[in-house]
């Protein structure tokens, strides 16, 4: 169980770090956008001062924050959000697909064969595994809560 909780905690921290990186890119400048392989349209937006770059960064950062929140809630660190289990399942699928698609895409897109993309695929694959375990923990925590409620009602009502 300790390994499971560690993997879920890793997913939380990976998501938080990704969110911080996306917000930080707005302030750190063009070098961060290029280092983190932002799409050319986002790089051009940053250069010209249009809204695409900052809005994209904030939207992606918010999504990563939501991922962190949902996973942290499965550990009991934060309050349970609505649709916790479907959200965690979707997060896990997206992260795992992102990680598993890189080898296939790299065959036809040689620009994806670099250290950054490989490390990113591994890191988000790890996050996907963490979100999958968070999904199972969320079920366990909900079942544990039902047991506690039923025990409390037995004590209160003597049934």
C-alpha positions in Angstrom: 0.0 0.0 0.0 2.9 2.3 0.7 4.1 2.0 -2.9 0.6 2.8 -4.2 0.4 5.9 -2.1 3.9 6.9 -3.3 2.9 6.6 -6.9 -0.2 8.6 -6.3 1.8 11.3 -4.5 4.2 11.3 -7.5 1.3 12.0 -9.8 0.3 14.9 -7.5 3.7 16.4 -7.6 4.3 15.8 -11.3 1.0 17.7 -12.0 1.9 20.5 -9.7 5.4 20.8 -11.2 3.9 20.9 -14.7 1.5 23.6 -13.6 4.3 25.7 -12.1 6.4 25.3 -15.3 3.5 26.5 -17.5 2.9 29.6 -15.4 6.7 30.1 -15.0 7.1 30.1 -18.8 5.0 33.2 -19.1 7.5 35.1 -16.8 10.7 33.3 -17.7 10.5 34.2 -21.4 11.0 32.8 -24.8 13.8 30.4 -23.8 11.4 28.4 -21.7 8.8 28.2 -24.4 11.4 26.9 -26.9 13.0 24.6 -24.3 9.7 23.0 -23.4 8.8 22.5 -27.1 5.8 24.8 -27.2 4.0 24.8 -30.5 5.3 27.4 -33.0 2.1 29.3 -32.8 2.5 29.7 -29.1 6.1 30.9 -29.5 5.0 33.4 -32.1 2.2 34.6 -29.8 4.7 35.1 -27.0 7.0 37.1 -29.4 4.2 39.3 -30.7 2.5 39.7 -27.3 -0.9 38.2 -28.3 -3.2 36.3 -26.0 -2.6 32.8 -27.2 0.6 32.1 -25.2 -0.6 33.3 -21.8 -4.1 31.9 -22.1 -2.7 28.5 -23.2 -0.3 28.5 -20.3 -3.1 29.3 -17.8 -5.5 26.8 -19.2 -2.9 24.0 -19.2 -1.7 25.0 -15.7 -5.3 24.9 -14.4 -5.9 21.5 -15.9 -2.7 20.2 -14.3 -3.8 21.8 -11.0 -7.1 19.9 -11.3 -5.2 16.7 -11.8 -3.2 17.3 -8.7 -6.3 18.1 -6.7 -8.2 15.0 -7.8 -5.2 12.7 -7.0 -4.5 14.4 -3.7 -8.1 13.9 -2.7 -7.8 10.2 -3.2 -5.0 10.2 -0.6 -7.3 12.1 1.8 -5.1 15.2 1.6 -8.0 17.3 0.3 -11.7 17.2 0.1 -13.3 14.8 -2.4 -14.2 16.6 -5.6 -17.3 15.8 -7.7 -16.8 13.0 -10.3 -13.6 11.9 -8.6 -13.3 8.4 -10.0 -14.3 9.3 -13.7 -11.9 12.2 -13.5 -9.0 10.1 -12.3 -9.8 7.4 -14.9 -9.7 10.0 -17.7 -6.5 11.5 -16.3 -4.8 8.1 -16.2 -5.9 7.3 -19.8 -4.7 10.6 -21.2 -1.3 10.3 -19.5 -0.7 6.7 -20.4 -1.7 7.3 -24.0 0.6 10.3 -24.2 3.5 8.1 -22.9 2.7 5.1 -25.1 2.2 7.1 -28.3 5.7 8.6 -28.3 7.5 5.5 -29.8 5.0 5.2 -32.6 5.0 8.9 -33.4 8.8 9.1 -33.2 9.1 6.8 -36.2 7.5 9.3 -38.6 8.4 12.5 -36.7 12.2 12.5 -36.0 11.9 15.8 -34.2 10.3 13.8 -31.3 13.5 11.8 -30.8 15.1 13.9 -28.2 15.9 13.6 -24.5 13.2 16.1 -23.5 10.4 14.1 -25.2 11.6 10.8 -23.9 11.9 12.1 -20.3 8.5 13.8 -20.6 6.9 10.5 -21.8 8.4 8.6 -19.0 7.3 11.2 -16.4 3.8 11.5 -17.6 3.6 7.7 -17.9 4.5 7.5 -14.3 1.8 10.1 -13.5 -0.7 8.0 -15.5 0.1 5.0 -13.3 -0.3 7.2 -10.2 -3.7 8.4 -11.4 -4.7 4.8 -12.1 -3.8 3.9 -8.5 -5.6 7.0 -7.3 -8.7 5.7 -9.0 -8.5 2.5 -7.0 -7.7 4.4 -3.8 -10.7 6.6 -4.3 -12.9 3.5 -4.4 -11.3 2.1 -1.3 -11.7 5.4 0.6 -15.4 5.6 -0.4 -16.0 2.0 0.8 -14.1 2.7 4.0 -16.3 5.7 4.6 -19.4 3.5 4.2 -18.1 1.1 6.8 -17.5 3.9 9.2 -21.0 5.3 8.6 -22.6 1.9 9.2 -20.6 1.4 12.4 -21.6 4.9 13.6 -25.2 4.1 13.0 -24.9 0.9 14.9 -23.5 2.7 17.8 -26.2 5.5 17.6 -29.2 3.3 17.0 -28.1 0.0 18.5 -29.0 -1.9 15.4 
